[in-house]
Amino acid sequence: MDIPIRILHLDDKYSDGSSVEMELERQQFPVSVRFVTRKSEFLDAITRRDFDVILSDYRMPEDFDGEDALQLARSLCPDIPFILLADALEEDEAIKALKNGAVDYVLKDDLRRLVPAIERALADCRKTRQILETEQKLHRANDKLQQAQKELTESLRALQARQGDEEKYRRVFETMAEPAAVFELVYDGSGAAIDCLFLDMNPPFERLVGAKKCEHLGKPASEFFGEVLHLDLFHRVAVTGQPGFYETYAPSFGKHVVISAVATGTRNVAAIFTDITERKEMEEALLRIQHRLSLTQEAGKLGVFDWDITTGQVVWTPELAKLFGFSVPGHRHTFEDWSRLIHPDDRVAVERTIRDWLLSDRNEERLEYQLVRPDGNVRW
């Protein structure tokens, strides 16, 4: 059974509220509607945040209209989609409200668009929340990795300072939260490192790789790992005495790890293996989300550009490059490159509007003009 979409509907006319509910029922859209008519009721509802979408009439006879409701909603619950219901004569004002944070508007005499508008707003909201949650998880994972590397450096410095005190070394090594092991490099007759032996491993390392300390000490690491992918790192650390880091995928135990190593002798290396599998999976998930958003932009024929006014450089998204008729996506251009594309009949007016806008205190501007693409076709 579908979970009803919780809708908060602000309108001073009960007849309009009934029309909305009848349309939702006609389209068999599962909803739960809370209808309010006054500012106090609206404020109480958005404070509780027990709804998924806000619908609001644009103009009401009292001193609290759709624009006021939008400002309140943007202040108290900016993540909740806000959709305006407007009469035909108010369409221009409703478009203005879109610039102030409303996600869509629906004309009261054409409520057939209401359900698609709600579904689209909720889908966009879910995508935005998913991206934010993924980015937050990535930040936490990176913080954890940086903390682990810091602990590695501090722990191994403590380990080196206490080489003569076996008991203190053992306490630090065994109680480390991160998986750690000590290796002795094995060289061939020409001095090339060909393998390394397990000299020690702590309990987290045993759990990470699925090994038992009693069965592997003194044995070559290649017998357990197969190819020792980090052997060059260990050799470089042992020779230079400088700490080193290496990120790799270990197929032998199915994990992405960062190996952080320090020299503990001329042939010995201590290393911490930080499991970054979750971070890698979140990065891949974020890339998939970004790819889906890119597909959404492409399907909707929406282009985005970033204009550095101080340098005149403009970076276009692939979708904008296609709209403008360029085959190289993401290509860098100058303001003049774009200006030359404007139809001669519109160029002076467009450039004047931009100059006036930059000198004004308006946050946004809307331009409509003809564009002459490189292939000679004219587009609006």
RACORFEN-V355450 format. One record per pair of residues at least 24 apart in sequence whose ideal C-beta (glycine too) atoms are under 10 Angstrom apart, sorted by the first residue. I is the first residue (numbers start at 1). GAP is how many residues later the second one is. D is the distance in Angstrom with one decimal. If there is no record, write none. Layout:
BEGIN
I | GAP | D
I | GAP | D
END
This chain:
BEGIN
1 | 29 | 8.3
2 | 26 | 9.7
2 | 27 | 9.1
2 | 28 | 4.3
2 | 29 | 9.8
3 | 27 | 7.3
3 | 29 | 9.4
3 | 49 | 9.7
4 | 25 | 9.1
4 | 26 | 4.6
4 | 27 | 5.4
4 | 28 | 4.3
4 | 29 | 9.1
4 | 48 | 9.2
5 | 24 | 7.3
5 | 25 | 6.5
5 | 26 | 4.8
5 | 27 | 7.2
5 | 28 | 9.1
5 | 46 | 8.8
5 | 47 | 5.3
5 | 48 | 6.4
5 | 110 | 9.7
5 | 113 | 6.8
5 | 114 | 8.9
5 | 117 | 7.1
6 | 25 | 7.5
6 | 26 | 5.1
6 | 27 | 8.3
6 | 28 | 7.5
6 | 43 | 10.0
6 | 44 | 6.5
6 | 45 | 4.2
6 | 46 | 4.7
6 | 47 | 7.5
7 | 24 | 5.3
7 | 25 | 6.9
7 | 26 | 4.7
7 | 27 | 7.1
7 | 28 | 9.0
7 | 44 | 6.4
7 | 45 | 7.0
7 | 46 | 5.1
7 | 47 | 7.7
7 | 48 | 6.0
7 | 76 | 9.3
7 | 111 | 7.6
8 | 25 | 8.0
8 | 26 | 5.3
8 | 27 | 8.5
8 | 28 | 7.0
8 | 33 | 9.5
8 | 34 | 7.5
8 | 37 | 5.2
8 | 38 | 7.1
8 | 40 | 9.6
8 | 41 | 9.8
8 | 42 | 8.6
8 | 43 | 4.3
8 | 44 | 8.7
8 | 45 | 7.3
8 | 46 | 5.0
8 | 47 | 7.1
8 | 48 | 8.5
8 | 61 | 9.7
8 | 65 | 9.0
8 | 69 | 9.7
8 | 72 | 8.4
8 | 74 | 9.7
9 | 24 | 5.5
9 | 25 | 6.9
9 | 26 | 4.9
9 | 27 | 7.2
9 | 28 | 9.6
9 | 33 | 9.8
9 | 36 | 9.9
9 | 42 | 9.5
9 | 44 | 9.2
9 | 45 | 8.1
9 | 46 | 4.5
9 | 47 | 7.6
9 | 48 | 8.6
9 | 74 | 9.9
9 | 76 | 8.4
10 | 24 | 9.6
10 | 25 | 8.2
10 | 26 | 5.5
10 | 27 | 7.5
10 | 28 | 8.8
10 | 29 | 8.8
10 | 31 | 8.2
10 | 32 | 5.1
10 | 35 | 8.6
10 | 36 | 9.6
10 | 44 | 7.3
10 | 45 | 7.1
10 | 46 | 4.3
10 | 47 | 6.4
10 | 50 | 8.2
10 | 54 | 8.8
10 | 55 | 9.6
10 | 56 | 7.7
10 | 58 | 10.0
10 | 59 | 5.5
10 | 62 | 10.0
10 | 63 | 9.5
10 | 75 | 9.1
11 | 24 | 7.2
11 | 25 | 8.2
11 | 26 | 6.7
11 | 44 | 7.9
11 | 45 | 7.4
11 | 46 | 4.2
11 | 47 | 9.8
11 | 49 | 7.4
11 | 55 | 9.4
11 | 74 | 7.1
11 | 97 | 9.7
12 | 24 | 9.7
12 | 25 | 5.2
12 | 26 | 8.2
12 | 45 | 6.7
12 | 47 | 9.3
12 | 48 | 4.3
12 | 49 | 6.4
12 | 50 | 6.9
12 | 52 | 9.1
12 | 53 | 9.4
13 | 24 | 8.3
13 | 44 | 7.3
13 | 47 | 8.4
13 | 48 | 9.7
13 | 95 | 9.7
16 | 39 | 9.8
16 | 41 | 6.4
16 | 69 | 7.1
16 | 92 | 6.6
16 | 95 | 9.8
17 | 38 | 9.3
17 | 40 | 9.3
19 | 66 | 9.4
19 | 89 | 7.3
19 | 90 | 9.8
19 | 92 | 6.6
19 | 95 | 9.8
20 | 35 | 6.7
20 | 37 | 9.9
20 | 65 | 7.3
20 | 86 | 9.2
20 | 88 | 8.7
20 | 91 | 6.7
20 | 94 | 6.9
22 | 89 | 8.6
23 | 83 | 9.7
23 | 88 | 4.2
23 | 89 | 7.4
23 | 90 | 9.8
23 | 91 | 5.8
23 | 92 | 7.6
24 | 87 | 8.7
24 | 90 | 7.1
24 | 91 | 6.8
24 | 94 | 8.6
26 | 85 | 9.0
26 | 86 | 9.2
26 | 89 | 9.2
27 | 84 | 9.3
27 | 85 | 8.1
27 | 87 | 8.0
27 | 88 | 4.7
27 | 89 | 9.3
28 | 87 | 9.2
29 | 85 | 8.5
29 | 86 | 4.9
29 | 89 | 7.5
29 | 90 | 8.3
31 | 84 | 9.2
31 | 87 | 8.3
36 | 33 | 9.8
37 | 25 | 9.2
38 | 24 | 7.8
38 | 26 | 7.6
39 | 24 | 8.5
39 | 25 | 4.2
39 | 26 | 9.9
39 | 29 | 7.5
39 | 30 | 8.0
39 | 33 | 8.3
40 | 24 | 9.4
42 | 26 | 9.3
42 | 27 | 6.1
42 | 30 | 7.2
42 | 31 | 8.6
43 | 26 | 9.3
43 | 29 | 6.6
43 | 30 | 10.0
43 | 33 | 8.1
45 | 32 | 9.8
46 | 26 | 6.5
46 | 27 | 5.8
46 | 29 | 9.1
46 | 30 | 5.1
46 | 31 | 5.3
46 | 34 | 7.7
46 | 36 | 10.0
47 | 25 | 9.8
47 | 29 | 6.5
47 | 30 | 8.6
48 | 29 | 9.8
49 | 27 | 8.1
49 | 28 | 5.6
49 | 30 | 9.4
49 | 31 | 7.5
51 | 26 | 8.7
51 | 29 | 7.0
52 | 28 | 7.1
52 | 29 | 7.8
52 | 66 | 8.7
52 | 69 | 9.2
52 | 70 | 6.6
52 | 73 | 8.2
53 | 27 | 7.0
53 | 28 | 5.2
53 | 29 | 8.0
53 | 30 | 6.6
53 | 50 | 9.1
53 | 64 | 9.3
53 | 65 | 5.5
53 | 66 | 9.9
53 | 68 | 6.3
53 | 69 | 6.7
53 | 72 | 8.6
54 | 26 | 5.9
54 | 27 | 7.0
54 | 28 | 4.7
54 | 29 | 6.9
54 | 30 | 9.4
54 | 48 | 9.2
54 | 49 | 9.6
54 | 67 | 9.6
55 | 26 | 9.7
55 | 27 | 8.4
55 | 28 | 5.4
55 | 29 | 8.0
55 | 30 | 5.9
55 | 51 | 8.3
55 | 59 | 8.1
55 | 62 | 9.4
55 | 63 | 8.2
56 | 26 | 6.9
56 | 27 | 7.5
56 | 28 | 5.9
56 | 29 | 6.7
56 | 30 | 9.6
56 | 41 | 9.4
56 | 46 | 8.5
56 | 49 | 9.8
57 | 27 | 7.9
57 | 28 | 5.3
57 | 29 | 7.9
57 | 30 | 9.0
57 | 33 | 9.5
57 | 51 | 8.3
58 | 26 | 5.2
58 | 27 | 6.7
58 | 28 | 4.3
58 | 29 | 7.4
58 | 32 | 4.9
58 | 33 | 9.3
58 | 35 | 6.4
58 | 36 | 5.7
58 | 39 | 7.2
58 | 44 | 9.5
58 | 47 | 7.7
58 | 50 | 9.3
59 | 25 | 9.9
59 | 26 | 10.0
59 | 27 | 7.8
59 | 28 | 7.4
59 | 30 | 9.2
59 | 31 | 5.9
59 | 34 | 8.0
59 | 35 | 9.8
65 | 25 | 10.0
65 | 28 | 9.7
66 | 24 | 8.7
66 | 27 | 8.6
66 | 28 | 8.0
66 | 31 | 6.7
66 | 36 | 8.3
66 | 39 | 9.2
67 | 26 | 8.0
67 | 27 | 9.8
67 | 29 | 8.6
67 | 30 | 6.2
67 | 33 | 7.4
67 | 35 | 9.3
69 | 28 | 9.9
69 | 33 | 9.8
70 | 27 | 5.9
70 | 28 | 9.8
70 | 30 | 6.1
70 | 31 | 6.0
70 | 32 | 5.7
71 | 26 | 10.0
71 | 29 | 7.6
71 | 30 | 8.3
73 | 28 | 7.9
73 | 29 | 9.0
74 | 26 | 7.5
74 | 27 | 4.6
74 | 28 | 9.0
75 | 26 | 9.9
79 | 46 | 6.9
79 | 49 | 7.7
79 | 50 | 7.1
79 | 53 | 9.0
80 | 41 | 9.4
80 | 45 | 7.7
81 | 36 | 9.1
81 | 37 | 7.8
81 | 39 | 9.0
81 | 40 | 3.7
81 | 41 | 6.6
81 | 42 | 9.8
81 | 43 | 7.4
81 | 44 | 5.4
81 | 47 | 9.9
82 | 39 | 8.4
83 | 30 | 9.9
83 | 31 | 7.9
83 | 34 | 5.7
83 | 35 | 6.8
83 | 37 | 9.7
83 | 38 | 6.2
84 | 33 | 9.8
85 | 26 | 8.4
85 | 29 | 8.1
85 | 32 | 10.0
95 | 271 | 8.6
96 | 268 | 9.7
96 | 270 | 9.6
98 | 266 | 10.0
99 | 263 | 9.8
99 | 264 | 8.0
99 | 265 | 5.1
99 | 266 | 9.6
99 | 267 | 8.0
100 | 263 | 9.3
100 | 264 | 9.1
123 | 173 | 9.2
124 | 169 | 9.7
124 | 172 | 8.7
127 | 162 | 7.0
127 | 165 | 7.4
127 | 166 | 6.6
127 | 169 | 8.0
128 | 165 | 9.5
130 | 155 | 8.7
130 | 156 | 9.2
130 | 159 | 6.1
130 | 162 | 9.7
131 | 154 | 9.9
131 | 155 | 7.2
131 | 158 | 5.6
131 | 159 | 7.8
131 | 161 | 10.0
131 | 162 | 7.8
133 | 149 | 9.6
133 | 152 | 9.9
134 | 148 | 5.8
134 | 149 | 8.8
134 | 151 | 5.7
134 | 152 | 4.7
134 | 153 | 9.8
134 | 154 | 9.6
134 | 155 | 6.5
134 | 156 | 9.7
135 | 147 | 8.9
135 | 151 | 6.9
135 | 154 | 9.7
136 | 146 | 9.7
137 | 141 | 8.0
137 | 142 | 8.3
137 | 144 | 9.6
137 | 145 | 5.1
137 | 146 | 9.9
137 | 148 | 8.8
137 | 149 | 9.0
138 | 140 | 9.7
138 | 141 | 6.6
138 | 144 | 5.2
138 | 145 | 6.6
138 | 147 | 9.3
138 | 148 | 6.6
139 | 143 | 9.9
140 | 138 | 9.6
140 | 139 | 9.1
140 | 142 | 9.3
141 | 135 | 7.1
141 | 136 | 9.9
141 | 137 | 6.0
141 | 138 | 3.7
141 | 139 | 9.0
141 | 140 | 9.6
141 | 141 | 6.3
141 | 142 | 8.8
142 | 134 | 9.3
142 | 137 | 6.9
142 | 140 | 9.9
144 | 130 | 8.4
144 | 131 | 9.8
144 | 132 | 8.9
144 | 134 | 9.1
144 | 135 | 8.2
145 | 102 | 9.9
145 | 113 | 6.6
145 | 115 | 9.9
145 | 129 | 6.0
145 | 130 | 9.6
145 | 131 | 6.1
145 | 134 | 6.8
147 | 30 | 9.8
147 | 31 | 9.7
147 | 127 | 9.7
148 | 28 | 9.8
148 | 29 | 8.1
148 | 30 | 5.3
148 | 31 | 9.9
148 | 110 | 7.9
148 | 112 | 7.9
148 | 124 | 7.0
148 | 125 | 9.8
148 | 126 | 4.6
148 | 127 | 9.2
148 | 128 | 9.2
149 | 29 | 9.4
149 | 94 | 9.5
149 | 96 | 7.3
149 | 109 | 7.5
149 | 111 | 5.7
149 | 123 | 8.1
149 | 125 | 7.3
151 | 25 | 7.4
151 | 26 | 7.4
151 | 27 | 6.5
151 | 109 | 9.6
151 | 121 | 7.9
151 | 123 | 9.5
152 | 24 | 8.6
152 | 26 | 6.8
152 | 28 | 8.0
152 | 91 | 8.3
152 | 93 | 9.1
152 | 106 | 9.4
152 | 108 | 4.5
152 | 109 | 8.9
152 | 110 | 7.9
152 | 118 | 9.1
152 | 119 | 8.6
152 | 120 | 4.4
152 | 122 | 7.9
153 | 90 | 7.0
153 | 107 | 7.9
153 | 109 | 7.9
153 | 119 | 9.5
155 | 25 | 7.8
155 | 107 | 9.6
155 | 115 | 9.0
155 | 117 | 7.7
156 | 24 | 8.6
156 | 87 | 7.7
156 | 104 | 8.3
156 | 105 | 8.7
156 | 106 | 4.4
156 | 107 | 9.4
156 | 108 | 7.8
156 | 114 | 5.7
156 | 115 | 9.0
156 | 116 | 7.8
157 | 86 | 9.6
157 | 105 | 8.1
159 | 103 | 8.2
159 | 105 | 7.0
159 | 111 | 6.5
160 | 102 | 7.3
160 | 103 | 8.6
160 | 104 | 6.4
160 | 105 | 9.7
160 | 110 | 8.6
163 | 101 | 7.3
163 | 102 | 8.6
169 | 31 | 9.5
169 | 95 | 9.8
170 | 30 | 9.1
170 | 32 | 9.7
172 | 30 | 9.6
173 | 27 | 6.9
173 | 28 | 9.1
173 | 29 | 5.5
173 | 32 | 10.0
173 | 97 | 8.4
174 | 26 | 9.6
174 | 28 | 5.5
174 | 29 | 7.0
174 | 30 | 9.6
175 | 27 | 8.2
175 | 28 | 9.3
175 | 29 | 9.9
176 | 26 | 5.8
176 | 27 | 9.2
176 | 28 | 6.9
176 | 29 | 9.1
176 | 96 | 7.5
177 | 25 | 9.6
177 | 27 | 6.6
177 | 95 | 9.8
178 | 24 | 8.5
178 | 26 | 6.2
178 | 27 | 8.5
178 | 30 | 9.1
178 | 82 | 8.7
178 | 94 | 4.8
178 | 95 | 7.4
178 | 96 | 6.0
178 | 97 | 8.6
179 | 24 | 8.6
179 | 25 | 4.2
179 | 26 | 3.7
179 | 27 | 8.0
179 | 28 | 7.3
179 | 29 | 4.2
179 | 30 | 7.5
179 | 76 | 9.8
179 | 78 | 8.4
179 | 92 | 9.1
179 | 93 | 6.7
179 | 94 | 4.5
179 | 95 | 7.8
179 | 96 | 7.4
180 | 24 | 7.2
180 | 25 | 5.7
180 | 28 | 9.8
180 | 80 | 9.3
180 | 90 | 6.7
180 | 91 | 6.8
180 | 92 | 4.8
180 | 93 | 7.3
180 | 94 | 10.0
181 | 24 | 4.9
181 | 25 | 9.2
181 | 27 | 9.6
181 | 28 | 8.6
181 | 30 | 9.0
181 | 32 | 9.3
181 | 35 | 9.4
181 | 40 | 8.6
181 | 78 | 9.8
181 | 80 | 9.9
181 | 88 | 9.2
181 | 89 | 7.5
181 | 90 | 5.9
181 | 91 | 8.4
181 | 92 | 7.3
182 | 35 | 9.8
182 | 82 | 6.6
182 | 83 | 9.4
182 | 86 | 6.4
182 | 87 | 7.3
182 | 88 | 4.8
182 | 89 | 7.7
183 | 37 | 9.9
183 | 38 | 6.4
183 | 45 | 9.0
183 | 47 | 9.3
183 | 48 | 9.3
183 | 51 | 6.2
183 | 55 | 9.3
183 | 78 | 8.6
183 | 81 | 9.4
183 | 84 | 9.2
183 | 85 | 6.9
183 | 86 | 5.2
183 | 87 | 7.8
183 | 88 | 6.9
184 | 34 | 9.0
184 | 37 | 9.8
184 | 50 | 9.6
184 | 54 | 9.5
184 | 80 | 9.7
184 | 81 | 8.1
184 | 83 | 5.5
184 | 84 | 5.3
184 | 85 | 8.1
185 | 46 | 8.0
185 | 49 | 6.0
185 | 50 | 6.3
185 | 52 | 9.6
185 | 53 | 5.8
185 | 54 | 9.5
185 | 80 | 9.6
185 | 81 | 9.0
185 | 82 | 4.9
185 | 83 | 7.5
185 | 84 | 6.9
186 | 34 | 7.0
186 | 35 | 9.2
186 | 36 | 9.2
186 | 42 | 9.9
186 | 45 | 9.4
186 | 81 | 8.5
187 | 48 | 8.6
187 | 80 | 8.0
191 | 44 | 9.9
192 | 39 | 9.7
192 | 43 | 8.3
193 | 35 | 8.9
193 | 38 | 5.5
193 | 39 | 7.6
193 | 41 | 7.0
193 | 42 | 4.1
193 | 43 | 9.4
193 | 45 | 8.1
193 | 46 | 9.2
193 | 74 | 9.3
194 | 26 | 9.3
194 | 28 | 8.6
194 | 34 | 9.0
194 | 37 | 7.8
194 | 41 | 9.9
195 | 25 | 4.8
195 | 26 | 6.6
195 | 27 | 5.1
195 | 28 | 9.0
195 | 33 | 6.4
195 | 36 | 7.3
196 | 24 | 7.2
196 | 25 | 5.0
196 | 26 | 8.1
196 | 29 | 9.7
196 | 32 | 6.4
196 | 34 | 8.9
196 | 35 | 6.6
196 | 38 | 6.0
196 | 39 | 9.0
196 | 42 | 9.6
196 | 71 | 9.0
196 | 72 | 9.2
196 | 73 | 7.5
196 | 75 | 9.8
197 | 24 | 7.0
197 | 25 | 9.8
197 | 70 | 9.6
197 | 71 | 9.6
198 | 25 | 9.4
198 | 26 | 7.9
199 | 65 | 9.1
199 | 66 | 9.7
199 | 69 | 6.7
199 | 70 | 9.4
199 | 71 | 8.9
200 | 68 | 9.8
200 | 70 | 8.3
201 | 72 | 9.8
202 | 70 | 9.4
204 | 68 | 9.3
204 | 69 | 8.6
204 | 71 | 9.4
205 | 66 | 9.1
205 | 67 | 8.7
205 | 68 | 6.4
208 | 42 | 9.1
208 | 45 | 6.8
208 | 47 | 6.9
208 | 49 | 7.9
208 | 65 | 6.0
208 | 66 | 9.5
208 | 67 | 6.3
209 | 41 | 7.7
209 | 43 | 7.2
209 | 44 | 4.7
209 | 46 | 8.3
209 | 48 | 9.4
209 | 64 | 7.7
210 | 42 | 8.7
210 | 43 | 5.7
210 | 44 | 9.6
211 | 41 | 9.7
211 | 42 | 8.6
224 | 28 | 6.7
224 | 29 | 9.1
225 | 25 | 6.9
225 | 26 | 8.9
225 | 27 | 4.9
225 | 28 | 8.5
226 | 24 | 9.3
226 | 25 | 7.5
226 | 26 | 5.7
227 | 24 | 9.2
227 | 25 | 9.1
229 | 30 | 8.8
230 | 27 | 9.1
230 | 29 | 5.0
230 | 31 | 7.6
230 | 39 | 9.3
230 | 41 | 7.6
230 | 43 | 9.3
233 | 26 | 6.5
233 | 27 | 9.5
233 | 28 | 5.9
233 | 36 | 8.4
233 | 38 | 8.4
234 | 25 | 8.7
234 | 27 | 6.0
234 | 29 | 8.9
234 | 33 | 9.7
234 | 34 | 9.3
234 | 35 | 4.5
234 | 36 | 9.9
234 | 37 | 7.4
235 | 32 | 9.7
235 | 34 | 8.5
236 | 25 | 8.9
236 | 27 | 9.6
236 | 33 | 9.7
237 | 24 | 4.7
237 | 25 | 6.5
237 | 26 | 5.1
237 | 27 | 9.6
237 | 31 | 10.0
237 | 32 | 5.4
237 | 33 | 9.3
237 | 34 | 8.6
238 | 24 | 9.7
238 | 25 | 5.1
238 | 26 | 9.0
238 | 27 | 7.8
238 | 28 | 6.8
238 | 29 | 6.2
238 | 30 | 7.2
238 | 31 | 5.5
239 | 24 | 8.3
239 | 27 | 8.9
239 | 28 | 10.0
241 | 25 | 9.3
244 | 25 | 9.0
244 | 27 | 9.2
245 | 26 | 9.9
245 | 27 | 9.8
245 | 29 | 9.5
246 | 25 | 9.0
247 | 27 | 9.3
247 | 29 | 7.3
247 | 33 | 9.3
248 | 25 | 9.9
249 | 27 | 9.9
249 | 28 | 8.9
249 | 31 | 8.4
250 | 25 | 9.7
250 | 27 | 9.8
255 | 25 | 9.3
256 | 24 | 4.5
256 | 25 | 8.5
256 | 27 | 9.9
294 | 24 | 7.5
294 | 25 | 7.8
295 | 24 | 9.9
298 | 24 | 7.9
305 | 28 | 8.6
305 | 33 | 8.0
307 | 26 | 9.5
307 | 27 | 9.6
307 | 28 | 6.7
307 | 31 | 8.4
307 | 47 | 9.9
308 | 26 | 10.0
308 | 27 | 9.3
309 | 26 | 8.2
309 | 49 | 7.3
311 | 24 | 9.3
312 | 24 | 7.3
312 | 25 | 9.4
313 | 24 | 10.0
314 | 24 | 6.0
323 | 48 | 8.3
323 | 50 | 8.7
323 | 56 | 7.6
324 | 47 | 6.8
324 | 49 | 6.3
324 | 50 | 8.2
324 | 55 | 8.6
325 | 46 | 8.3
325 | 47 | 9.0
325 | 48 | 3.2
325 | 49 | 5.0
325 | 50 | 5.7
325 | 51 | 9.2
325 | 52 | 7.1
325 | 54 | 8.2
326 | 47 | 8.5
326 | 48 | 6.9
327 | 47 | 9.1
338 | 33 | 9.3
340 | 32 | 8.6
341 | 28 | 9.6
341 | 29 | 9.6
341 | 30 | 5.3
341 | 31 | 6.0
341 | 32 | 7.0
341 | 33 | 8.1
341 | 38 | 9.6
342 | 25 | 9.6
342 | 27 | 5.7
342 | 28 | 7.3
342 | 29 | 6.5
342 | 30 | 7.5
343 | 26 | 6.8
343 | 27 | 3.6
343 | 28 | 6.7
343 | 29 | 5.4
343 | 35 | 6.5
343 | 36 | 9.4
343 | 37 | 9.4
344 | 26 | 9.1
344 | 28 | 8.2
345 | 24 | 8.9
345 | 25 | 6.7
346 | 24 | 5.3
346 | 25 | 8.7
346 | 26 | 9.9
346 | 34 | 9.8
347 | 25 | 9.9
END
